[in-house]
């Protein structure tokens, strides 16, 4: 009998297993993959996610993988206006990282095992087991094909947007939106001046550069989701075309692609109720939003910390279990909802409305305002803190005074 079974061992599942094990729980961590292994991802750990890695004693390990720090001097280019700045308000202004998932996920899995969690790789969960209306465990098989059953006080779904656990418990969804854009990317060597995150946003398309491990740069592009099949037919031509139209073609001419093209038709946007009798959801299993703001990894870390704190409160009797998990959901939704709406608006790739264009222009020569914007865009500070009328009015007034 385990205290917790965590289904899914990537950026939400492994930290959840690690933290529960550190709290003295007996934890089983299962995943259908083995590690290291890859998965489609934006790769970005924003500075507020890096803060949690440091809290857990893992930040130095990520730095030692050879990642270039990011979010120190980013570029956000919207055509007539180019914003540059960093995120100074979290992680002591030291930025974040953009590791390959083959590197990051293995590091997180290893940390969970070191903390005392039991790991079963190549394990497929076939069904949840029940005690009345309460989830009581899992049934599945490993490499040998033999079916095994394990029981736990709580089963945690950390198995992503298409979560088996969420489907099995029929977790209710709300505030849903369909996939909004499609993403394709690959890894390049020899990219000139690729030292931080760069985004080039144009009507109905966008280009990006993310420096990652081994001196490589992730180069990608996005389009509306309904263009997936068209883009898929020749990713190289389409990605290069977006970069050329953004004025970055010469950089691709100097670079060498070192890997295949990776692509996705997009992800649905939703919130799911993240708990019920004997079960909980964490990370992308509990809510998902378009990857254009690259929140998934940092959100997974935050969810892992908050869920394990709630479970500990329930296990120790400091709080009624349902009350603790309801608090986990409430805190999640309050934190995420404004950024969810910002993300899904940006993901349409429609030209910014006139007011936003004016705001971009007002920030162009205002480094402090730009860094406030970057802090909100990356999730380091709440969106309403930046977008409130008083703050926006101050930025616009300062631009008028400079003019």
Phi, psi and omega in degrees: 000122178264157169287320181214140168246126180251121181260109184111124190239032179259224196288343173257321186290313182296315176298324178297313178297318180300312184291321177295320178296320178295337177273005176093009180277151172271116191235135170249126180245121182235150176207145179287343178265171166243165187235139007283145173207159188261164172204150180294134191195155172280344175078340193282129164255106180290165184305325180289332172288323177297327176302318179292321176302320178294319178302325181273358181080023185244352186297318181296326178297318178295316180300324183287351177282356177094017176285143171279130175302143180237177180066028175255325180211069184279162175238130175231103189251117181249026177100267180286344183233136176238122178256137178226138179170183181232180176251108187257348191273350178230160183053034176055030179072015183269359176081196179228205182215165181229064186282152169299146181290335174298329180275307187295313185295322177295320179298318181290320177299315180299321180295323178295316180294317178302329182278352175117359178287145174270128184252134171233108177273166181051039181247124180256122176278122182266326179197160170271149173257153190231151169237093189068235179263014184249133174294132185241350181166199181227158171230133182191190181219152176262203183299328183282352178083354181283132180283132177231156179234135178230147182244154180203160176291331177210139174252127186247122176274111175238035191255032165081186188301326180260039187311123173297318181298314180299320179292320184294325181267358181057049181299123181295145178246154174209168180052046185274148172219147180288171174305138187250327177215166179246145185235136170227142180205163170210183184246134184233146170256160175071028179276119182295136171056033178267079188251350181202177179294131176230134177229134180238107187256123177231163180305119174065022171194161178203153180237153183211152174230128176230116176288135183227202186293158171063029178071012180268159177235127172285122176243125184218177177207156179230153177214168173303148187300330183288358178261008186306308184298321178298312181294321182300331183294332178201076184303320184299312181300317184288317179297313180299322179299317178298316182294323178294318180293338176272004178082019184246013185300322182299328180292322177291327178297332182272352189254164179235126177286131186249002185209175177286174173274136176248140181208159178215147179282358180114172181234146173291155179249128184194164163244138172245145169301124192262017179199162176188189183299108176082008182215159175207160177238147182220147178067216184299339177293332183267327173200155182216143172219159184310147185280006184295334175258004169054050184266348194303314184291310181297320177298320178300320178297314181297315179301317180301314180296314184289322179293316181294326176296319180293318179296318178300318179298322178288317180297321184275352180083006177295337182208147175300140188302311180297323179295319180295317180288328174296323176294324175299314179295316182298315180296320178301309185293322178295322180288319192271326192306311180299321180288328175302314181291321176300315183297314183290334173289313179297326185291344175291340181062021176284152179303141180298144179296162184307321181296319180291323176299320177296321179295316177303316179298322180292332181275346190304323181250023183232092185298320181298314180294320178299318181288331171297315179298314179298322179297320178287317182298321182274353178092007180285332175229156181296139178305316181298335179295325177275318190275005180292148187304324181295316180293314180298319178299321179295319179297315180295320180295320179297322177294320178296322179293321179294323180293000000 
